[in-house]
């Protein structure tokens, strides 16, 4: 099972509704777009095989956050969701154990950071 599949399963277990996977824009790709109640959630999935460079959670850089924010603005504009609440979650998956460890970071960063 891929990291993205594990992330979707965990998000659904938490009550999120998966709206789209691999949404492509001119800025790149959003891994998962979901709804948590009335909130649109843009989800970045970070999966790592080892902790060598700090694990999956450490891979979410400021540059990546700004890029995801641009993609989210594109999505909201194209879907005419200008007044819809949204947030950015990160799902970190570490595969270096016998069972993958999946951690969801709700509201992981602010688009204005």
CORBELCOR-V921191 format. One record per pair of residues at least 12 apart in sequence whose ideal C-beta (glycine too) atoms are under 6 Angstrom apart, sorted by sequence separation. I is the first residue (numbers start at 1). J is the second residue. D is the distance in Angstrom with one decimal. If there is no record, write none. Layout:
i & j & d
I & J & D
I & J & D
//
This chain:
i & j & d
30 & 42 & 5.5
31 & 43 & 5.8
20 & 33 & 4.3
31 & 44 & 5.6
46 & 59 & 4.5
91 & 104 & 5.3
19 & 33 & 4.7
31 & 45 & 4.4
19 & 34 & 5.7
90 & 105 & 4.5
18 & 34 & 5.2
19 & 35 & 5.8
89 & 106 & 5.1
16 & 34 & 4.2
17 & 35 & 4.6
90 & 108 & 4.0
89 & 108 & 5.6
16 & 36 & 5.1
87 & 107 & 4.9
88 & 108 & 5.7
88 & 109 & 5.4
11 & 34 & 5.7
44 & 68 & 5.8
4 & 31 & 5.9
42 & 72 & 4.7
60 & 90 & 5.3
57 & 92 & 4.1
56 & 92 & 3.7
56 & 93 & 5.6
7 & 45 & 4.5
56 & 94 & 5.3
28 & 67 & 5.8
55 & 94 & 5.3
27 & 67 & 5.9
4 & 45 & 5.2
30 & 71 & 5.0
3 & 45 & 5.4
69 & 111 & 4.0
27 & 70 & 4.7
3 & 47 & 3.1
27 & 71 & 4.8
40 & 84 & 5.4
65 & 109 & 4.8
51 & 96 & 5.9
25 & 71 & 4.7
39 & 85 & 4.7
40 & 86 & 4.2
41 & 87 & 5.7
42 & 88 & 5.2
43 & 89 & 4.9
44 & 90 & 5.1
45 & 91 & 4.9
46 & 92 & 5.1
47 & 93 & 4.2
48 & 94 & 5.7
49 & 95 & 5.0
50 & 96 & 5.0
39 & 87 & 5.9
41 & 89 & 5.3
43 & 91 & 6.0
25 & 74 & 4.5
7 & 91 & 4.0
6 & 93 & 5.6
3 & 93 & 4.6
10 & 102 & 4.8
6 & 100 & 5.9
6 & 102 & 5.5
//
